[in-house]
Amino acid sequence: MKKYFIVIALIIAISISAEIQKPIIVISPTTGVFSGIRVGIGVTNVYENHVWELILNYKNELISHVAGPKITFTPMNSSTFDSIYLQANRFWNLERKRSFLIFKIGGIIISPIFYCEDCKTVLIPMLSIGYGYSFNIKNMCYIRPSIDIGLQSNIINVGLAITF
């Protein structure tokens, strides 16, 4: 639990130290093969005819494993993927509505399965590109479905984020 507080504190410290034009916060549940949550904090850079959002994200995904070769009434074992990455969203309009391009770069920390005594924590690179669509709900609050593909915990990622 301590590592989560350290990661969140690091995200906040980096975002505060950046030259902030318009700060943003992102929350995104993860469902499907892996379940978890993504939180991010970042900045919005507005140019003459387009906008870049740079978001530092922390994503935690749970992976469950059946305890034996057959399904029994024993508890399921699990491990997690912790990802820390920078996501850049490129919008073609100043309102940050409609379609946008996604770039992600960072790392994935795979913790060992708790019943594996010889396993070690592994760090692998993360690199992804994708596409999303932004719907403005109310006063700079957006819902953003997206899809991206690349080297990440799941090769194709479909997400739904809420951005403030």
Helices and strands as residue ranges (DSSP letters): H 2-17, E 23-30, E 35-46, E 51-65, E 77-91, E 98-110, E 122-138, E 141-151, E 156-163
